[in-house]
């Protein structure tokens, strides 16, 4: 989503499968932008489900994008 004057709140649901992560690319050229990611009105935890991404801008200019990627065989050493 590109925006030249974002002065509102927009939301989008993302389905995350087990092992999935939400990747965000956020560019703010002007103004301010806040992002909230939550599942069922709770803060995100490490589980699958539908997550709501909410972006709120105040005189914001730039772009945001969110993608879901599944990571297989991931381990922390």
ZAGU-183239 format. One record per residue: residue in three letters; x, y, z of N, C-alpha, C, O, CB in turn; residue number from 0; chain. Coordinates in Angstrom, 2 decimals, decimal comma. Glycine has a CB too. Example, Ala and Ser with C-alpha at 12.3 -4.5 7.8 and 13.67 -1.06 7.14 Angstrom:
+------+---------+---------+---------+---------+---------+---------+---------+---------+---------+---------+---------+---------+---------+---------+---------+------+-------+
: resn :     n_u :     n_v :     n_w :    ca_u :    ca_v :    ca_w :     c_u :     c_v :     c_w :     o_u :     o_v :     o_w :    cb_u :    cb_v :    cb_w : resi : chain :
+------+---------+---------+---------+---------+---------+---------+---------+---------+---------+---------+---------+---------+---------+---------+---------+------+-------+
:  ALA :   13,19 :   -5,69 :    7,80 :   12,30 :   -4,50 :    7,80 :   13,20 :   -3,30 :    7,80 :   14,24 :   -3,32 :    8,46 :   11,31 :   -4,47 :    9,05 :    0 :     A :
:  SER :   12,85 :   -2,25 :    7,08 :   13,67 :   -1,06 :    7,14 :   12,90 :    0,03 :    7,87 :   13,41 :    1,14 :    8,04 :   14,08 :   -0,60 :    5,72 :    1 :     A :
+------+---------+---------+---------+---------+---------+---------+---------+---------+---------+---------+---------+---------+---------+---------+---------+------+-------+
end
This chain:
+------+---------+---------+---------+---------+---------+---------+---------+---------+---------+---------+---------+---------+---------+---------+---------+------+-------+
: resn :     n_u :     n_v :     n_w :    ca_u :    ca_v :    ca_w :     c_u :     c_v :     c_w :     o_u :     o_v :     o_w :    cb_u :    cb_v :    cb_w : resi : chain :
+------+---------+---------+---------+---------+---------+---------+---------+---------+---------+---------+---------+---------+---------+---------+---------+------+-------+
:  UNK :    0,85 :   -1,17 :    0,00 :    0,00 :    0,00 :    0,00 :    0,89 :    1,23 :    0,00 :    1,69 :    1,42 :    0,91 :   -0,96 :    0,00 :    1,21 :    0 :     A :
:  UNK :    0,76 :    2,06 :   -1,00 :    1,44 :    3,36 :   -1,05 :    0,44 :    4,43 :   -0,62 :   -0,75 :    4,32 :   -0,89 :    2,01 :    3,65 :   -2,48 :    1 :     A :
:  UNK :    0,94 :    5,45 :    0,04 :    0,04 :    6,51 :    0,47 :    0,77 :    7,84 :    0,39 :    1,97 :    7,94 :    0,68 :   -0,48 :    6,25 :    1,91 :    2 :     A :
:  UNK :    0,03 :    8,89 :    0,00 :    0,60 :   10,23 :   -0,06 :    0,08 :   11,10 :    1,07 :    0,71 :   12,10 :    1,43 :    0,30 :   10,88 :   -1,40 :    3 :     A :
:  UNK :   -1,07 :   10,74 :    1,64 :   -1,62 :   11,49 :    2,77 :   -2,55 :   10,57 :    3,55 :   -3,77 :   10,65 :    3,43 :   -2,39 :   12,78 :    2,28 :    4 :     A :
:  UNK :   -1,97 :    9,69 :    4,34 :   -2,76 :    8,75 :    5,14 :   -3,14 :    9,43 :    6,45 :   -2,27 :    9,73 :    7,26 :   -1,98 :    7,42 :    5,40 :    5 :     A :
:  UNK :   -4,42 :    9,66 :    6,64 :   -4,94 :   10,29 :    7,85 :   -6,08 :    9,46 :    8,43 :   -7,09 :   10,00 :    8,86 :   -5,42 :   11,73 :    7,56 :    6 :     A :
:  UNK :   -5,90 :    8,15 :    8,42 :   -6,95 :    7,27 :    8,92 :   -6,35 :    5,94 :    9,35 :   -5,14 :    5,73 :    9,28 :   -8,03 :    7,05 :    7,84 :    7 :     A :
:  UNK :   -7,24 :    5,06 :    9,80 :   -6,83 :    3,73 :   10,21 :   -7,33 :    2,73 :    9,17 :   -8,47 :    2,81 :    8,72 :   -7,38 :    3,38 :   11,63 :    8 :     A :
:  UNK :   -6,45 :    1,80 :    8,78 :   -6,83 :    0,73 :    7,87 :   -6,39 :   -0,59 :    8,47 :   -5,33 :   -0,68 :    9,09 :   -6,22 :    0,94 :    6,46 :    9 :     A :
:  UNK :   -7,21 :   -1,64 :    8,28 :   -6,90 :   -2,96 :    8,83 :   -6,99 :   -4,01 :    7,75 :   -7,72 :   -3,87 :    6,77 :   -7,84 :   -3,31 :    9,98 :   10 :     A :
:  UNK :   -6,22 :   -5,08 :    7,94 :   -6,22 :   -6,21 :    7,03 :   -5,96 :   -7,48 :    7,83 :   -5,13 :   -7,48 :    8,74 :   -5,16 :   -6,03 :    5,90 :   11 :     A :
:  UNK :   -6,68 :   -8,55 :    7,50 :   -6,46 :   -9,83 :    8,17 :   -5,45 :  -10,66 :    7,38 :   -5,52 :  -10,72 :    6,16 :   -7,79 :  -10,61 :    8,33 :   12 :     A :
:  UNK :   -4,52 :  -11,29 :    8,10 :   -3,54 :  -12,18 :    7,50 :   -3,65 :  -13,55 :    8,16 :   -3,69 :  -13,65 :    9,38 :   -2,10 :  -11,61 :    7,65 :   13 :     A :
:  UNK :   -3,70 :  -14,60 :    7,35 :   -3,74 :  -15,96 :    7,88 :   -2,31 :  -16,48 :    8,00 :   -1,56 :  -16,49 :    7,02 :   -4,59 :  -16,90 :    6,96 :   14 :     A :
:  UNK :   -1,94 :  -16,90 :    9,20 :   -0,60 :  -17,39 :    9,47 :   -0,70 :  -18,86 :    9,84 :   -1,40 :  -19,23 :   10,78 :    0,09 :  -16,57 :   10,61 :   15 :     A :
:  UNK :    0,03 :  -19,70 :    9,10 :    0,06 :  -21,13 :    9,40 :    1,16 :  -21,41 :   10,42 :    1,99 :  -20,54 :   10,71 :    0,30 :  -21,95 :    8,11 :   16 :     A :
:  UNK :    1,15 :  -22,60 :   10,97 :    2,17 :  -23,01 :   11,93 :    3,55 :  -22,84 :   11,31 :    3,79 :  -23,28 :   10,18 :    1,95 :  -24,47 :   12,38 :   17 :     A :
:  UNK :    4,46 :  -22,20 :   12,02 :    5,80 :  -21,94 :   11,51 :    5,88 :  -20,68 :   10,68 :    6,94 :  -20,35 :   10,15 :    6,27 :  -23,10 :   10,69 :   18 :     A :
:  UNK :    4,77 :  -19,96 :   10,56 :    4,74 :  -18,76 :    9,73 :    5,19 :  -17,52 :   10,48 :    5,09 :  -17,44 :   11,70 :    3,37 :  -18,54 :    9,20 :   19 :     A :
:  UNK :    5,70 :  -16,57 :    9,72 :    6,08 :  -15,28 :   10,28 :    5,49 :  -14,18 :    9,40 :    5,28 :  -14,36 :    8,20 :    7,64 :  -15,14 :   10,39 :   20 :     A :
:  UNK :    5,23 :  -13,04 :   10,02 :    4,75 :  -11,88 :    9,28 :    5,94 :  -10,96 :    9,06 :    6,58 :  -10,52 :   10,01 :    3,58 :  -11,15 :   10,05 :   21 :     A :
:  UNK :    6,23 :  -10,68 :    7,78 :    7,31 :   -9,77 :    7,44 :    6,69 :   -8,43 :    7,06 :    5,68 :   -8,37 :    6,36 :    8,19 :  -10,33 :    6,27 :   22 :     A :
:  UNK :    7,31 :   -7,36 :    7,54 :    6,79 :   -6,02 :    7,26 :    7,87 :   -5,17 :    6,59 :    9,05 :   -5,23 :    6,96 :    6,30 :   -5,34 :    8,55 :   23 :     A :
:  UNK :    7,44 :   -4,39 :    5,61 :    8,31 :   -3,37 :    5,01 :    7,57 :   -2,05 :    5,17 :    6,49 :   -1,85 :    4,60 :    8,64 :   -3,70 :    3,48 :   24 :     A :
:  UNK :    8,16 :   -1,15 :    5,94 :    7,50 :    0,11 :    6,28 :    8,42 :    1,27 :    5,91 :    9,58 :    1,33 :    6,34 :    7,14 :    0,16 :    7,80 :   25 :     A :
:  UNK :    7,90 :    2,18 :    5,11 :    8,64 :    3,39 :    4,72 :    7,78 :    4,59 :    5,08 :    6,66 :    4,72 :    4,60 :    9,00 :    3,39 :    3,18 :   26 :     A :
:  UNK :    8,31 :    5,46 :    5,94 :    7,61 :    6,69 :    6,32 :    8,48 :    7,85 :    5,88 :    9,54 :    8,09 :    6,44 :    7,32 :    6,74 :    7,88 :   27 :     A :
:  UNK :    8,02 :    8,57 :    4,86 :    8,75 :    9,72 :    4,34 :    8,38 :   11,01 :    5,06 :    9,18 :   11,94 :    5,14 :    8,50 :    9,87 :    2,86 :   28 :     A :
:  UNK :    7,15 :   11,04 :    5,58 :    6,67 :   12,26 :    6,24 :    5,53 :   11,87 :    7,17 :    4,85 :   10,87 :    6,93 :    6,20 :   13,34 :    5,19 :   29 :     A :
:  UNK :    5,31 :   12,63 :    8,22 :    4,22 :   12,37 :    9,15 :    4,57 :   11,24 :   10,11 :    5,74 :   10,94 :   10,34 :    2,95 :   12,03 :    8,39 :   30 :     A :
:  UNK :    3,54 :   10,62 :   10,67 :    3,77 :    9,52 :   11,61 :    2,85 :    8,34 :   11,26 :    1,78 :    8,52 :   10,68 :    3,52 :    9,98 :   13,07 :   31 :     A :
:  UNK :    3,31 :    7,16 :   11,63 :    2,58 :    5,93 :   11,32 :    2,73 :    4,97 :   12,49 :    3,83 :    4,81 :   13,02 :    3,09 :    5,29 :   10,00 :   32 :     A :
:  UNK :    1,64 :    4,34 :   12,88 :    1,71 :    3,30 :   13,90 :    1,15 :    2,01 :   13,32 :    0,24 :    2,03 :   12,50 :    0,94 :    3,72 :   15,19 :   33 :     A :
:  UNK :    1,71 :    0,89 :   13,77 :    1,32 :   -0,43 :   13,30 :    1,02 :   -1,30 :   14,51 :    1,78 :   -1,32 :   15,48 :    2,42 :   -1,08 :   12,40 :   34 :     A :
:  UNK :   -0,10 :   -2,03 :   14,45 :   -0,46 :   -2,95 :   15,52 :   -0,81 :   -4,29 :   14,89 :   -1,59 :   -4,35 :   13,94 :   -1,64 :   -2,40 :   16,39 :   35 :     A :
:  UNK :   -0,24 :   -5,36 :   15,42 :   -0,54 :   -6,72 :   14,96 :   -1,09 :   -7,48 :   16,15 :   -0,43 :   -7,59 :   17,19 :    0,73 :   -7,43 :   14,35 :   36 :     A :
:  UNK :   -2,31 :   -8,02 :   16,01 :   -2,90 :   -8,74 :   17,12 :   -3,74 :   -9,91 :   16,62 :   -4,16 :   -9,94 :   15,46 :   -3,75 :   -7,81 :   17,96 :   37 :     A :
:  UNK :   -3,97 :  -10,85 :   17,50 :   -4,77 :  -12,04 :   17,21 :   -5,89 :  -12,11 :   18,24 :   -5,62 :  -12,17 :   19,44 :   -3,90 :  -13,34 :   17,22 :   38 :     A :
:  UNK :   -7,11 :  -12,12 :   17,78 :   -8,27 :  -12,25 :   18,67 :   -8,22 :  -11,27 :   19,84 :   -8,45 :  -11,64 :   20,99 :   -8,35 :  -13,66 :   19,20 :   39 :     A :
:  UNK :   -7,93 :  -10,01 :   19,53 :   -7,88 :   -8,93 :   20,53 :   -6,78 :   -9,12 :   21,58 :   -6,82 :   -8,49 :   22,63 :   -9,22 :   -8,82 :   21,22 :   40 :     A :
:  UNK :   -5,82 :   -9,99 :   21,29 :   -4,69 :  -10,21 :   22,20 :   -3,41 :   -9,89 :   21,45 :   -3,39 :   -9,87 :   20,22 :   -4,67 :  -11,66 :   22,75 :   41 :     A :
:  UNK :   -2,34 :   -9,65 :   22,18 :   -1,05 :   -9,44 :   21,54 :   -0,63 :  -10,75 :   20,88 :   -1,00 :  -11,83 :   21,34 :    0,02 :   -8,95 :   22,56 :   42 :     A :
:  UNK :    0,15 :  -10,66 :   19,80 :    0,55 :  -11,87 :   19,09 :    1,37 :  -12,83 :   19,94 :    2,17 :  -12,42 :   20,78 :    1,33 :  -11,51 :   17,85 :   43 :     A :
:  UNK :    1,14 :  -14,08 :   19,71 :    1,93 :  -15,14 :   20,32 :    2,37 :  -16,06 :   19,18 :    1,94 :  -15,89 :   18,04 :    1,12 :  -15,92 :   21,42 :   44 :     A :
:  UNK :    3,21 :  -17,02 :   19,50 :    3,76 :  -17,89 :   18,47 :    2,80 :  -19,03 :   18,16 :    3,00 :  -20,15 :   18,62 :    5,11 :  -18,46 :   18,92 :   45 :     A :
:  UNK :    1,77 :  -18,75 :   17,38 :    0,83 :  -19,78 :   16,98 :    0,15 :  -19,39 :   15,68 :    0,18 :  -18,23 :   15,28 :   -0,21 :  -20,03 :   18,08 :   46 :     A :
:  UNK :   -0,45 :  -20,37 :   15,03 :   -1,14 :  -20,10 :   13,78 :   -2,50 :  -19,46 :   14,05 :   -3,01 :  -19,51 :   15,17 :   -1,31 :  -21,38 :   12,96 :   47 :     A :
:  UNK :   -3,07 :  -18,86 :   13,02 :   -4,38 :  -18,24 :   13,15 :   -4,50 :  -17,03 :   12,26 :   -3,67 :  -16,79 :   11,38 :   -4,63 :  -17,86 :   14,60 :   48 :     A :
:  UNK :   -5,54 :  -16,27 :   12,49 :   -5,78 :  -15,05 :   11,72 :   -5,35 :  -13,86 :   12,57 :   -5,85 :  -13,65 :   13,67 :   -7,28 :  -14,93 :   11,29 :   49 :     A :
:  UNK :   -4,43 :  -13,08 :   12,03 :   -3,91 :  -11,91 :   12,71 :   -4,42 :  -10,66 :   11,99 :   -4,47 :  -10,62 :   10,76 :   -2,36 :  -11,93 :   12,75 :   50 :     A :
:  UNK :   -4,79 :   -9,64 :   12,76 :   -5,24 :   -8,38 :   12,19 :   -4,10 :   -7,37 :   12,27 :   -3,57 :   -7,10 :   13,35 :   -6,51 :   -7,86 :   12,92 :   51 :     A :
:  UNK :   -3,73 :   -6,83 :   11,12 :   -2,72 :   -5,79 :   11,04 :   -3,44 :   -4,45 :   10,86 :   -4,20 :   -4,28 :    9,90 :   -1,70 :   -6,06 :    9,86 :   52 :     A :
:  UNK :   -3,21 :   -3,52 :   11,77 :   -3,85 :   -2,21 :   11,72 :   -2,78 :   -1,14 :   11,56 :   -1,82 :   -1,09 :   12,33 :   -4,70 :   -1,95 :   12,99 :   53 :     A :
:  UNK :   -2,95 :   -0,29 :   10,56 :   -2,02 :    0,80 :   10,28 :   -2,78 :    2,10 :   10,46 :   -3,86 :    2,29 :    9,88 :   -1,41 :    0,69 :    8,83 :   54 :     A :
:  UNK :   -2,22 :    3,02 :   11,26 :   -2,83 :    4,32 :   11,49 :   -1,83 :    5,40 :   11,13 :   -0,70 :    5,41 :   11,62 :   -3,30 :    4,47 :   12,97 :   55 :     A :
:  UNK :   -2,25 :    6,32 :   10,26 :   -1,36 :    7,39 :    9,83 :   -1,87 :    8,75 :   10,23 :   -3,08 :    8,98 :   10,33 :   -1,16 :    7,35 :    8,35 :   56 :     A :
:  UNK :   -0,93 :    9,66 :   10,47 :   -1,24 :   11,06 :   10,72 :   -0,37 :   11,89 :    9,78 :    0,83 :   12,05 :    9,99 :   -0,99 :   11,46 :   12,24 :   57 :     A :
:  UNK :   -1,02 :   12,40 :    8,73 :   -0,32 :   13,17 :    7,70 :    0,87 :   12,37 :    7,16 :    1,94 :   12,93 :    6,90 :    0,15 :   14,53 :    8,25 :   58 :     A :
:  UNK :    0,69 :   11,07 :    7,01 :    1,78 :   10,17 :    6,64 :    1,92 :   10,05 :    5,13 :    0,93 :   10,05 :    4,39 :    1,57 :    8,80 :    7,25 :   59 :     A :
:  UNK :    3,17 :    9,94 :    4,69 :    3,49 :    9,70 :    3,29 :    4,52 :    8,58 :    3,26 :    5,51 :    8,61 :    3,99 :    4,02 :   11,00 :    2,58 :   60 :     A :
:  UNK :    4,31 :    7,58 :    2,39 :    5,24 :    6,47 :    2,29 :    4,56 :    5,21 :    1,80 :    3,68 :    5,28 :    0,93 :    5,90 :    6,21 :    3,62 :   61 :     A :
:  UNK :    4,96 :    4,06 :    2,35 :    4,35 :    2,79 :    1,94 :    4,51 :    1,76 :    3,04 :    5,41 :    1,84 :    3,87 :    4,99 :    2,29 :    0,64 :   62 :     A :
:  UNK :    3,60 :    0,77 :    3,03 :    3,69 :   -0,37 :    3,93 :    3,30 :   -1,62 :    3,16 :    2,45 :   -1,58 :    2,27 :    2,79 :   -0,18 :    5,20 :   63 :     A :
:  UNK :    3,92 :   -2,74 :    3,51 :    3,50 :   -4,03 :    2,97 :    3,77 :   -5,10 :    4,01 :    4,74 :   -5,03 :    4,76 :    4,25 :   -4,36 :    1,64 :   64 :     A :
:  UNK :    2,89 :   -6,08 :    4,05 :    3,00 :   -7,20 :    4,98 :    2,85 :   -8,48 :    4,19 :    1,95 :   -8,60 :    3,36 :    1,94 :   -7,11 :    6,11 :   65 :     A :
:  UNK :    3,74 :   -9,45 :    4,43 :    3,66 :  -10,75 :    3,79 :    3,83 :  -11,83 :    4,84 :    4,49 :  -11,62 :    5,87 :    4,73 :  -10,89 :    2,67 :   66 :     A :
:  UNK :    3,23 :  -12,97 :    4,58 :    3,36 :  -14,11 :    5,48 :    4,25 :  -15,14 :    4,82 :    4,03 :  -15,52 :    3,67 :    1,96 :  -14,73 :    5,84 :   67 :     A :
:  UNK :    5,27 :  -15,60 :    5,54 :    6,21 :  -16,59 :    5,05 :    6,26 :  -17,74 :    6,04 :    6,29 :  -17,52 :    7,25 :    7,63 :  -15,98 :    4,84 :   68 :     A :
:  UNK :    6,27 :  -18,96 :    5,53 :    6,39 :  -20,13 :    6,39 :    7,84 :  -20,54 :    6,44 :    8,47 :  -20,74 :    5,41 :    5,49 :  -21,31 :    5,89 :   69 :     A :
:  UNK :    8,38 :  -20,66 :    7,65 :    9,76 :  -21,06 :    7,86 :    9,76 :  -22,53 :    8,29 :    9,17 :  -22,89 :    9,31 :   10,47 :  -20,15 :    8,93 :   70 :     A :
:  UNK :   10,42 :  -23,36 :    7,50 :   10,49 :  -24,79 :    7,82 :   11,86 :  -25,14 :    8,35 :   12,87 :  -24,59 :    7,92 :   10,17 :  -25,65 :    6,58 :   71 :     A :
:  UNK :   11,89 :  -26,05 :    9,29 :   13,14 :  -26,53 :    9,89 :   13,96 :  -25,40 :   10,50 :   15,18 :  -25,36 :   10,33 :   13,97 :  -27,25 :    8,84 :   72 :     A :
:  UNK :   13,31 :  -24,50 :   11,19 :   13,98 :  -23,37 :   11,82 :   14,32 :  -23,74 :   13,25 :   13,49 :  -24,27 :   13,98 :   13,09 :  -22,10 :   11,78 :   73 :     A :
:  UNK :   15,56 :  -23,47 :   13,64 :   15,95 :  -23,72 :   15,03 :   16,95 :  -22,66 :   15,47 :   17,72 :  -22,14 :   14,65 :   16,55 :  -25,15 :   15,20 :   74 :     A :
:  UNK :   16,95 :  -22,35 :   16,74 :   17,88 :  -21,39 :   17,32 :   18,95 :  -22,18 :   18,04 :   18,66 :  -23,02 :   18,89 :   17,16 :  -20,39 :   18,28 :   75 :     A :
:  UNK :   20,19 :  -21,89 :   17,71 :   21,31 :  -22,62 :   18,32 :   21,92 :  -21,79 :   19,42 :   22,88 :  -22,22 :   20,06 :   22,38 :  -22,98 :   17,26 :   76 :     A :
+------+---------+---------+---------+---------+---------+---------+---------+---------+---------+---------+---------+---------+---------+---------+---------+------+-------+
end
